[in-house]
């Protein structure tokens, strides 16, 4: 085809109409485009290739970062020791009379065992009469005073506890003083 100019990719002199855009108003821009057309084409190819390489590098870095950050979760086993919260318990106050008390004198030997449940066991030995063993109950009356009720006579007896001297006594019988004893009651005879 004669007269028809075929354009190739490396055409150094393109048609003027192809650059007749409204944004090209100055002549110097037009001449710059005409003079640098070959360079423009090769620069465009070079820029396109560089853009593809740069995008590939960026995407490769992003993909590698995604692969590195999306590792399988690690399983960590933790042993937790659960201990109950300590509770404050108030131990019942042991009454000072609980235990075995003894009187020993010329009149005889008497022993009383005050049990924590309010029961009372008594053994009494009188010379020439033998040993008697009987039971009863006791209760605290306040102000270190205790009421005893024994089974032989059924009459209540009041005894006082002296915390300073650690002894029991009956104000009606000042000579009979009971003190703590490490043994137990006597057996009946």
N, CA, C and O of each residue as an XYZ file, in Angstrom:
756
protein
N       0.847     -1.153      0.000
C       0.000      0.000      0.000
C       0.891      1.212      0.000
O       1.657      1.484      0.924
N       0.746      1.894     -1.054
C       1.536      3.097     -1.203
C       0.771      4.273     -0.720
O      -0.457      4.298     -0.799
N       1.411      5.169     -0.261
C       0.808      6.392      0.215
C       0.279      6.270      1.642
O       0.065      7.276      2.318
N       0.080      5.092      2.075
C      -0.377      4.892      3.454
C       0.843      4.534      4.259
O       1.527      3.541      4.013
N       1.071      5.335      5.174
C       2.238      5.125      6.005
C       1.879      4.107      7.070
O       0.907      4.278      7.806
N       2.646      3.076      7.146
C       2.419      2.078      8.175
C       3.209      2.466      9.413
O       4.377      2.849      9.350
N       2.552      2.355     10.484
C       3.231      2.696     11.729
C       3.773      1.431     12.356
O       3.132      0.380     12.380
N       4.918      1.575     12.833
C       5.497      0.472     13.572
C       5.699      0.921     15.008
O       5.491      2.083     15.360
N       6.105     -0.025     15.814
C       6.309      0.279     17.223
C       7.401      1.303     17.412
O       7.341      2.120     18.331
N       8.403      1.266     16.547
C       9.535      2.177     16.694
C       9.447      3.332     15.683
O      10.481      3.867     15.283
N       8.262      3.719     15.272
C       8.097      4.819     14.323
C       8.606      6.104     14.951
O       8.169      6.509     16.028
N       9.551      6.742     14.243
C      10.157      7.935     14.816
C       9.407      9.193     14.458
O       9.634     10.241     15.062
N       8.529      9.113     13.503
C       7.808     10.309     13.123
C       6.331      9.970     13.013
O       5.856      9.659     11.920
N       5.630     10.020     14.060
C       4.200      9.678     14.004
C       3.411     10.803     13.382
O       3.895     11.918     13.189
N       2.199     10.470     13.084
C       1.345     11.490     12.506
C       1.068     12.562     13.534
O       1.000     12.298     14.734
N       0.912     13.748     13.055
C       0.708     14.883     13.942
C      -0.643     14.760     14.629
O      -0.790     15.183     15.776
N      -1.610     14.201     13.965
C      -2.948     14.103     14.538
C      -2.957     13.252     15.800
O      -3.804     13.450     16.671
N      -2.028     12.311     15.910
C      -2.031     11.447     17.074
C      -1.644     12.205     18.336
O      -1.914     11.750     19.448
N      -1.010     13.363     18.163
C      -0.634     14.157     19.329
C      -1.462     15.421     19.444
O      -1.108     16.321     20.206
N      -2.537     15.506     18.716
C      -3.342     16.707     18.716
C      -4.401     16.632     19.823
O      -5.604     16.701     19.571
N      -3.937     16.496     20.975
C      -4.845     16.466     22.123
C      -5.033     17.867     22.643
O      -4.200     18.738     22.389
N      -6.101     18.103     23.363
C      -6.360     19.438     23.861
C      -5.363     19.867     24.918
O      -5.212     21.063     25.166
N      -4.690     18.940     25.538
C      -3.727     19.335     26.569
C      -2.392     19.743     25.997
O      -1.565     20.321     26.702
N      -2.160     19.443     24.687
C      -0.922     19.886     24.055
C      -1.216     21.219     23.394
O      -1.812     21.252     22.317
N      -0.822     22.290     23.998
C      -1.106     23.614     23.453
C       0.174     24.349     23.090
O       0.176     25.200     22.200
N       1.200     24.042     23.737
C       2.444     24.754     23.460
C       3.241     24.020     22.389
O       3.256     22.790     22.342
N       3.893     24.778     21.544
C       4.672     24.231     20.454
C       5.918     23.512     20.959
O       6.334     22.510     20.378
N       6.483     23.990     21.980
C       7.714     23.362     22.468
C       7.441     21.954     22.981
O       8.293     21.072     22.881
N       6.230     21.750     23.537
C       5.880     20.401     23.956
C       5.750     19.513     22.723
O       6.201     18.368     22.722
N       5.132     20.049     21.678
C       4.967     19.295     20.443
C       6.314     18.912     19.854
O       6.504     17.772     19.431
N       7.240     19.841     19.823
C       8.553     19.532     19.253
C       9.298     18.539     20.134
O      10.034     17.688     19.635
N       9.110     18.647     21.428
C       9.755     17.697     22.328
C       9.232     16.289     22.092
O       9.984     15.315     22.131
N       7.942     16.201     21.849
C       7.348     14.890     21.586
C       7.890     14.330     20.282
O       8.221     13.146     20.217
N       7.990     15.142     19.248
C       8.479     14.664     17.966
C       9.937     14.256     18.033
O      10.330     13.257     17.432
N      10.739     15.014     18.755
C      12.151     14.703     18.826
C      12.416     13.459     19.670
O      13.354     12.706     19.410
N      11.617     13.268     20.636
C      11.902     12.170     21.572
C      10.952     11.004     21.375
O      10.744     10.220     22.302
N      10.391     10.874     20.231
C       9.428      9.807     20.030
C      10.071      8.433     20.193
O       9.509      7.569     20.865
N      11.244      8.217     19.587
C      11.917      6.934     19.739
C      12.252      6.672     21.203
O      12.054      5.574     21.724
N      12.762      7.706     21.841
C      13.113      7.550     23.238
C      11.855      7.327     24.074
O      11.868      6.594     25.062
N      10.778      7.971     23.658
C       9.527      7.798     24.390
C       9.046      6.363     24.301
O       8.612      5.784     25.297
N       9.120      5.793     23.120
C       8.654      4.422     22.950
C       9.518      3.465     23.753
O       9.003      2.599     24.460
N      10.814      3.620     23.647
C      11.686      2.710     24.380
C      11.584      2.966     25.874
O      11.688      2.030     26.667
N      11.380      4.219     26.275
C      11.213      4.533     27.694
C       9.927      3.920     28.214
O       9.882      3.426     29.340
N       8.882      3.949     27.400
C       7.606      3.379     27.825
C       7.738      1.877     28.013
O       7.220      1.318     28.979
N       8.435      1.223     27.084
C       8.649     -0.225     27.222
C       9.489     -0.498     28.459
O       9.189     -1.391     29.250
N      10.558      0.296     28.610
C      11.428      0.124     29.767
C      10.650      0.336     31.061
O      10.787     -0.432     32.013
N       9.825      1.395     31.086
C       9.025      1.664     32.288
C       8.014      0.557     32.542
O       7.787      0.176     33.691
N       7.408      0.040     31.490
C       6.437     -1.036     31.651
C       7.107     -2.283     32.228
O       6.584     -2.934     33.133
N       8.299     -2.597     31.664
C       9.032     -3.770     32.166
C       9.423     -3.558     33.626
O       9.289     -4.462     34.451
N       9.905     -2.358     33.935
C      10.310     -2.065     35.306
C       9.113     -2.108     36.251
O       9.223     -2.566     37.388
N       7.966     -1.625     35.768
C       6.759     -1.670     36.591
C       6.348     -3.104     36.877
O       5.957     -3.424     38.000
N       6.431     -3.968     35.880
C       6.101     -5.384     36.076
C       7.067     -6.022     37.066
O       6.652     -6.777     37.945
N       8.370     -5.717     36.922
C       9.371     -6.284     37.835
C       9.130     -5.785     39.255
O       9.178     -6.567     40.204
N       8.870     -4.484     39.405
C       8.642     -3.914     40.731
C       7.397     -4.503     41.377
O       7.404     -4.846     42.560
N       6.334     -4.619     40.601
C       5.101     -5.206     41.146
C       5.315     -6.653     41.557
O       4.825     -7.106     42.591
N       6.071     -7.376     40.708
C       6.366     -8.775     41.043
C       7.155     -8.860     42.345
O       6.875     -9.704     43.197
N       8.141     -7.980     42.492
C       8.953     -7.993     43.714
C       8.110     -7.639     44.931
O       8.227     -8.267     45.984
N       7.263     -6.631     44.780
C       6.409     -6.234     45.907
C       5.451     -7.350     46.260
O       5.282     -7.683     47.433
N       4.823     -7.932     45.249
C       3.885     -9.023     45.510
C       4.590    -10.223     46.114
O       4.053    -10.874     47.010
N       5.783    -10.520     45.634
C       6.522    -11.649     46.203
C       6.828    -11.404     47.675
O       6.720    -12.310     48.501
N       7.212    -10.171     47.994
C       7.477     -9.837     49.396
C       6.223     -9.935     50.239
O       6.266    -10.427     51.367
N       5.100     -9.469     49.699
C       3.838     -9.546     50.448
C       3.407    -10.987     50.644
O       2.967    -11.372     51.728
N       3.535    -11.788     49.581
C       3.146    -13.187     49.683
C       4.035    -13.905     50.677
O       3.565    -14.712     51.478
N       5.346    -13.600     50.619
C       6.257    -14.248     51.569
C       5.898    -13.843     52.993
O       5.923    -14.682     53.893
N       5.564    -12.576     53.214
C       5.173    -12.110     54.540
C       3.900    -12.811     54.984
O       3.781    -13.209     56.142
N       2.940    -12.965     54.063
C       1.713    -13.663     54.417
C       1.989    -15.120     54.755
O       1.416    -15.664     55.699
N       2.864    -15.746     53.987
C       3.181    -17.148     54.248
C       3.886    -17.280     55.592
O       3.610    -18.203     56.359
N       4.807    -16.342     55.876
C       5.531    -16.413     57.139
C       4.614    -16.163     58.319
O       4.777    -16.791     59.364
N       3.652    -15.259     58.178
C       2.790    -14.935     59.308
C       1.660    -15.934     59.478
O       1.050    -15.999     60.545
N       1.369    -16.714     58.441
C       0.290    -17.677     58.558
C       0.833    -19.071     58.820
O       0.532    -20.017     58.092
N       1.632    -19.184     59.863
C       2.140    -20.493     60.243
C       1.093    -21.187     61.090
O       0.184    -20.556     61.628
N       1.235    -22.470     61.197
C       0.283    -23.255     61.981
C       0.365    -22.825     63.439
O       1.457    -22.571     63.948
N      -0.767    -22.743     64.111
C      -0.735    -22.341     65.523
C      -0.007    -23.391     66.366
O      -0.106    -24.595     66.127
N       0.706    -22.901     67.336
C       1.429    -23.797     68.224
C       0.541    -24.135     69.404
O      -0.192    -23.282     69.905
N       0.607    -25.367     69.840
C      -0.168    -25.805     70.987
C       0.733    -25.720     72.211
O       1.815    -26.305     72.254
N       0.264    -24.988     73.190
C       1.013    -24.839     74.433
C       0.160    -25.440     75.540
O      -0.979    -25.024     75.752
N       0.711    -26.412     76.237
C       0.010    -27.035     77.342
C       0.403    -26.332     78.633
O       1.586    -26.162     78.924
N      -0.586    -25.933     79.392
C      -0.340    -25.237     80.648
C      -1.045    -26.007     81.749
O      -2.226    -26.334     81.630
N      -0.330    -26.293     82.802
C      -0.921    -26.948     83.954
C      -1.290    -25.874     84.964
O      -0.447    -25.082     85.384
N      -2.543    -25.857     85.342
C      -3.019    -24.872     86.299
C      -3.397    -25.615     87.570
O      -4.221    -26.530     87.554
N      -2.792    -25.212     88.647
C      -3.091    -25.805     89.942
C      -4.092    -24.900     90.636
O      -3.799    -23.744     90.938
N      -5.257    -25.429     90.882
C      -6.304    -24.643     91.518
C      -6.376    -25.065     92.975
O      -6.609    -26.230     93.299
N      -6.171    -24.097     93.831
C      -6.290    -24.374     95.259
C      -7.464    -23.588     95.792
O      -7.664    -22.430     95.426
N      -8.231    -24.209     96.646
C      -9.382    -23.485     97.173
C      -8.934    -22.317     98.049
O      -7.881    -22.349     98.685
N      -9.753    -21.314     98.053
C      -9.468    -20.158     98.887
C      -9.570    -20.585    100.348
O     -10.554    -21.202    100.754
N      -8.561    -20.258    101.122
C      -8.634    -20.672    102.523
C      -9.795    -19.981    103.228
O     -10.024    -18.782    103.068
N     -10.501    -20.754    103.994
C     -11.611    -20.197    104.749
C     -11.173    -20.031    106.189
O     -10.417    -20.834    106.736
N     -11.655    -19.001    106.759
C     -11.311    -18.740    108.143
C     -12.294    -19.502    109.022
O     -13.495    -19.229    109.026
N     -11.772    -20.435    109.744
C     -12.611    -21.165    110.683
C     -12.132    -20.827    112.083
O     -10.937    -20.797    112.373
N     -13.065    -20.587    112.894
C     -12.742    -20.280    114.276
C     -12.931    -21.553    115.079
O     -14.036    -22.080    115.204
N     -11.828    -22.027    115.615
C     -11.891    -23.237    116.420
C     -12.659    -22.922    117.701
O     -12.483    -21.866    118.308
N     -13.504    -23.853    118.089
C     -14.236    -23.609    119.325
C     -13.248    -23.474    120.490
O     -12.258    -24.199    120.591
N     -13.552    -22.557    121.322
C     -12.685    -22.326    122.473
C     -12.879    -23.473    123.447
O     -13.992    -23.776    123.877
N     -11.769    -24.096    123.778
C     -11.831    -25.205    124.727
C     -12.041    -24.620    126.116
O     -11.292    -23.762    126.583
N     -13.059    -25.106    126.735
C     -13.344    -24.634    128.090
C     -12.195    -25.056    129.002
O     -11.720    -26.187    128.896
N     -11.744    -24.194    129.881
C     -10.585    -24.528    130.709
C     -10.814    -25.686    131.673
O      -9.844    -26.246    132.185
N     -12.054    -26.062    131.935
C     -12.285    -27.161    132.891
C     -12.304    -28.532    132.237
O     -12.339    -29.548    132.931
N     -12.280    -28.575    130.886
C     -12.320    -29.874    130.213
C     -11.039    -30.633    130.536
O      -9.932    -30.121    130.371
N     -11.216    -31.851    130.994
C     -10.082    -32.681    131.400
C     -10.348    -33.305    132.769
O     -11.472    -33.268    133.270
N      -9.298    -33.881    133.371
C      -9.433    -34.567    134.669
C      -8.857    -33.666    135.771
O      -7.777    -33.092    135.636
N      -9.629    -33.567    136.873
C      -9.239    -32.774    138.045
C      -9.206    -33.716    139.255
O      -9.952    -34.693    139.319
N      -8.318    -33.400    140.220
C      -8.155    -34.312    141.359
C      -7.997    -33.540    142.670
O      -7.351    -32.495    142.751
N      -8.635    -34.128    143.694
C      -8.397    -33.685    145.063
C      -7.870    -34.901    145.823
O      -8.421    -35.998    145.727
N      -6.793    -34.686    146.579
C      -6.263    -35.766    147.409
C      -5.923    -35.171    148.780
O      -5.163    -34.209    148.886
N      -6.492    -35.755    149.798
C      -6.241    -35.268    151.157
C      -6.534    -36.350    152.185
O      -6.713    -37.514    151.825
N      -6.585    -35.978    153.464
C      -6.832    -36.943    154.546
C      -8.228    -37.510    154.484
O      -8.469    -38.626    154.943
N      -9.184    -36.727    153.900
C     -10.567    -37.198    153.807
C     -10.754    -38.242    152.709
O     -11.730    -38.992    152.723
N      -9.812    -38.293    151.753
C      -9.956    -39.243    150.666
C      -9.373    -38.708    149.361
O      -8.594    -37.755    149.341
N      -9.781    -39.358    148.280
C      -9.284    -39.002    146.941
C     -10.512    -38.872    146.040
O     -11.336    -39.783    145.972
N     -10.629    -37.730    145.346
C     -11.756    -37.523    144.420
C     -11.195    -37.065    143.070
O     -10.264    -36.263    143.004
N     -11.781    -37.590    142.013
C     -11.372    -37.216    140.651
C     -12.618    -36.944    139.818
O     -13.609    -37.671    139.889
N     -12.541    -35.887    139.033
C     -13.664    -35.507    138.159
C     -13.139    -35.345    136.730
O     -12.122    -34.693    136.496
N     -13.860    -35.956    135.779
C     -13.494    -35.791    134.367
C     -14.612    -35.012    133.681
O     -15.737    -35.494    133.539
N     -14.272    -33.800    133.262
C     -15.200    -32.941    132.535
C     -15.000    -33.224    131.043
O     -13.934    -32.949    130.494
N     -16.025    -33.771    130.395
C     -15.964    -34.055    128.959
C     -16.493    -32.858    128.168
O     -17.314    -32.083    128.660
N     -16.008    -32.724    126.938
C     -16.394    -31.585    126.095
C     -17.881    -31.589    125.750
O     -18.439    -30.538    125.437
N     -18.530    -32.747    125.801
C     -19.957    -32.814    125.458
C     -20.875    -32.459    126.637
O     -22.094    -32.585    126.519
N     -20.311    -32.018    127.772
C     -21.126    -31.602    128.917
C     -21.414    -32.721    129.895
O     -22.179    -32.546    130.843
N     -20.796    -33.883    129.662
C     -20.985    -34.975    130.629
C     -19.850    -34.929    131.653
O     -18.790    -34.348    131.422
N     -20.119    -35.558    132.776
C     -19.193    -35.534    133.898
C     -19.070    -36.958    134.442
O     -20.074    -37.651    134.610
N     -17.853    -37.385    134.712
C     -17.616    -38.692    135.359
C     -16.838    -38.408    136.645
O     -15.891    -37.622    136.641
N     -17.242    -39.050    137.742
C     -16.641    -38.788    139.050
C     -16.282    -40.122    139.703
O     -17.048    -41.085    139.662
N     -15.098    -40.145    140.304
C     -14.731    -41.291    141.156
C     -14.280    -40.719    142.495
O     -13.561    -39.721    142.557
N     -14.725    -41.384    143.569
C     -14.402    -40.883    144.900
C     -14.033    -42.064    145.795
O     -14.735    -43.074    145.841
N     -12.915    -41.913    146.502
C     -12.452    -42.977    147.410
C     -12.383    -42.395    148.821
O     -11.710    -41.395    149.070
N     -13.097    -43.050    149.732
C     -13.070    -42.656    151.143
C     -12.435    -43.805    151.901
O     -12.861    -44.950    151.752
N     -11.406    -43.521    152.726
C     -10.765    -44.610    153.473
C     -11.782    -45.357    154.343
O     -12.567    -44.760    155.079
N     -11.736    -46.625    154.233
C     -12.634    -47.487    154.995
C     -13.983    -47.688    154.337
O     -14.725    -48.566    154.778
N     -14.351    -46.938    153.314
C     -15.655    -47.096    152.669
C     -15.526    -47.592    151.235
O     -16.514    -48.088    150.692
N     -14.397    -47.490    150.605
C     -14.228    -47.942    149.226
C     -14.310    -46.811    148.215
O     -14.258    -45.631    148.560
N     -14.442    -47.213    146.940
C     -14.447    -46.251    145.825
C     -15.791    -46.300    145.126
O     -16.291    -47.375    144.792
N     -16.367    -45.142    144.908
C     -17.618    -45.015    144.170
C     -17.330    -44.321    142.825
O     -16.489    -43.425    142.748
N     -18.032    -44.743    141.786
C     -17.913    -44.108    140.457
C     -19.330    -43.785    139.998
O     -20.206    -44.650    140.044
N     -19.560    -42.583    139.566
C     -20.872    -42.169    139.073
C     -20.693    -41.105    137.989
O     -19.586    -40.629    137.741
N     -21.806    -40.746    137.352
C     -21.762    -39.792    136.238
C     -22.731    -38.653    136.489
O     -23.548    -38.696    137.408
N     -22.623    -37.653    135.666
C     -23.502    -36.499    135.788
C     -23.301    -35.574    134.594
O     -22.783    -35.983    133.555
N     -23.708    -34.347    134.755
C     -23.556    -33.342    133.694
C     -22.966    -32.070    134.302
O     -23.013    -31.852    135.513
N     -22.417    -31.251    133.431
C     -21.895    -29.948    133.856
C     -22.239    -28.913    132.798
O     -22.432    -29.249    131.630
N     -22.315    -27.653    133.210
C     -22.559    -26.550    132.264
C     -21.909    -25.285    132.810
O     -21.862    -25.050    134.017
N     -21.409    -24.481    131.875
C     -20.790    -23.199    132.245
C     -21.898    -22.201    132.547
O     -22.891    -22.136    131.823
N     -21.736    -21.438    133.595
C     -22.730    -20.452    133.994
C     -22.253    -19.019    133.747
O     -23.009    -18.067    133.942
N     -20.995    -18.869    133.317
C     -20.429    -17.537    133.105
C     -19.616    -17.111    134.320
O     -19.818    -17.630    135.418
N     -18.696    -16.166    134.125
C     -17.836    -15.655    135.193
C     -17.073    -16.770    135.899
O     -16.908    -16.740    137.118
N     -16.600    -17.767    135.120
C     -15.816    -18.896    135.651
C     -16.566    -19.696    136.702
O     -15.965    -20.240    137.629
N     -17.885    -19.764    136.552
C     -18.739    -20.533    137.470
C     -19.367    -21.677    136.694
O     -19.819    -21.492    135.564
N     -19.397    -22.871    137.303
C     -19.928    -24.073    136.644
C     -20.927    -24.757    137.564
O     -20.751    -24.819    138.781
N     -21.993    -25.273    136.932
C     -23.007    -26.012    137.686
C     -22.833    -27.490    137.381
O     -22.830    -27.894    136.218
N     -22.685    -28.310    138.441
C     -22.538    -29.763    138.305
C     -23.797    -30.431    138.835
O     -24.347    -30.032    139.861
N     -24.235    -31.447    138.123
C     -25.382    -32.240    138.575
C     -24.949    -33.685    138.492
O     -24.769    -34.231    137.404
N     -24.778    -34.312    139.672
C     -24.330    -35.702    139.671
C     -25.506    -36.627    139.938
O     -26.542    -36.194    140.441
N     -25.347    -37.888    139.604
C     -26.449    -38.838    139.704
C     -26.713    -39.382    141.114
O     -27.859    -39.729    141.397
N     -25.730    -39.479    142.015
C     -26.069    -40.085    143.311
C     -27.104    -39.294    144.113
O     -28.033    -39.887    144.663
N     -26.963    -37.983    144.190
C     -27.928    -37.259    145.026
C     -28.835    -36.339    144.211
O     -29.844    -35.875    144.744
N     -28.525    -36.055    142.946
C     -29.377    -35.241    142.080
C     -29.403    -33.775    142.446
O     -30.196    -33.016    141.889
N     -28.558    -33.359    143.365
C     -28.530    -31.953    143.763
C     -27.461    -31.216    142.953
O     -26.360    -31.735    142.770
N     -27.777    -30.004    142.463
C     -26.760    -29.225    141.745
C     -25.700    -28.693    142.723
O     -26.000    -28.307    143.853
N     -24.497    -28.689    142.260
C     -23.373    -28.154    143.018
C     -22.705    -27.102    142.142
O     -22.505    -27.320    140.947
N     -22.358    -25.950    142.741
C     -21.694    -24.891    141.995
C     -20.222    -24.864    142.383
O     -19.875    -24.815    143.563
N     -19.347    -24.896    141.347
C     -17.907    -24.783    141.576
C     -17.386    -23.596    140.784
O     -17.955    -23.216    139.761
N     -16.285    -23.009    141.279
C     -15.663    -21.878    140.611
C     -14.291    -22.297    140.093
O     -13.598    -23.131    140.676
N     -13.929    -21.674    138.960
C     -12.613    -21.910    138.373
C     -11.771    -20.661    138.594
O     -12.204    -19.549    138.293
N     -10.562    -20.853    139.122
C      -9.625    -19.747    139.334
C      -8.583    -19.819    138.212
O      -7.695    -20.670    138.265
N      -8.670    -18.923    137.171
C      -7.737    -19.006    136.049
C      -6.304    -18.632    136.429
O      -5.363    -19.071    135.768
N      -6.122    -17.841    137.465
C      -4.782    -17.441    137.875
C      -4.051    -18.625    138.505
O      -2.891    -18.884    138.184
N      -4.723    -19.339    139.395
C      -4.102    -20.485    140.091
C      -4.423    -21.816    139.414
O      -3.917    -22.857    139.831
N      -5.269    -21.792    138.364
C      -5.660    -22.988    137.614
C      -6.169    -24.075    138.567
O      -5.567    -25.142    138.688
N      -7.294    -23.783    139.246
C      -7.864    -24.738    140.190
C      -9.374    -24.577    140.259
O      -9.911    -23.529    139.901
N     -10.055    -25.616    140.719
C     -11.504    -25.618    140.935
C     -11.753    -25.716    142.443
O     -11.024    -26.396    143.166
N     -12.797    -25.023    142.896
C     -13.151    -25.106    144.319
C     -14.628    -24.809    144.496
O     -15.277    -24.235    143.622
N     -15.145    -25.213    145.651
C     -16.518    -24.941    146.053
C     -16.419    -24.025    147.272
O     -15.781    -24.368    148.267
N     -17.051    -22.866    147.182
C     -16.926    -21.899    148.278
C     -17.469    -22.448    149.605
O     -17.075    -21.976    150.672
N     -18.368    -23.439    149.549
C     -18.894    -24.043    150.778
C     -17.898    -24.986    151.443
O     -18.027    -25.277    152.633
N     -16.915    -25.464    150.703
C     -15.893    -26.372    151.232
C     -14.507    -25.827    150.848
O     -13.908    -26.316    149.890
N     -13.991    -24.835    151.566
C     -12.753    -24.174    151.167
C     -11.518    -25.072    151.228
O     -10.508    -24.756    150.598
N     -11.568    -26.163    151.956
C     -10.404    -27.043    152.062
C     -10.284    -28.023    150.883
O      -9.233    -28.635    150.690
N     -11.344    -28.168    150.107
C     -11.317    -29.123    148.987
C     -11.011    -28.330    147.699
O     -11.863    -27.606    147.183
N      -9.790    -28.484    147.203
C      -9.346    -27.784    145.991
C      -8.920    -28.835    144.968
O      -8.090    -29.699    145.252
N      -9.507    -28.742    143.773
C      -9.185    -29.672    142.689
C      -8.165    -29.019    141.757
O      -8.301    -27.846    141.409
N      -7.137    -29.781    141.351
C      -6.101    -29.302    140.423
C      -6.057    -30.228    139.214
O      -6.514    -31.369    139.298
N      -5.510    -29.754    138.080
C      -5.439    -30.615    136.883
C      -4.644    -31.886    137.175
O      -3.647    -31.866    137.896
N      -5.124    -33.015    136.583
C      -4.515    -34.319    136.832
C      -4.264    -35.008    135.493
O      -5.111    -34.967    134.600
N      -3.090    -35.647    135.355
C      -2.729    -36.310    134.094
C      -3.306    -37.720    133.971
O      -3.346    -38.265    132.868
N      -3.746    -38.315    135.057
C      -4.306    -39.676    135.030
C      -5.783    -39.653    134.708
O      -6.297    -38.701    134.120
N      -6.463    -40.731    135.109
C      -7.905    -40.840    134.871
C      -8.597    -41.205    136.177
O      -8.005    -41.138    137.255
N      -9.848    -41.588    136.057
C     -10.670    -41.926    137.228
C     -10.205    -43.251    137.826
O      -9.491    -44.030    137.194
N     -10.635    -43.475    139.064
C     -10.394    -44.754    139.726
C     -11.537    -45.693    139.360
O     -12.610    -45.247    138.953
N     -11.307    -46.966    139.505
C     -12.371    -47.945    139.253
C     -13.079    -48.225    140.573
O     -12.511    -48.067    141.654
N     -14.328    -48.641    140.451
C     -15.129    -48.915    141.650
C     -14.610    -50.156    142.361
O     -14.129    -51.104    141.739
N     -14.724    -50.119    143.697
C     -14.308    -51.296    144.470
C     -15.372    -51.704    145.426
O     -15.201    -52.675    146.163
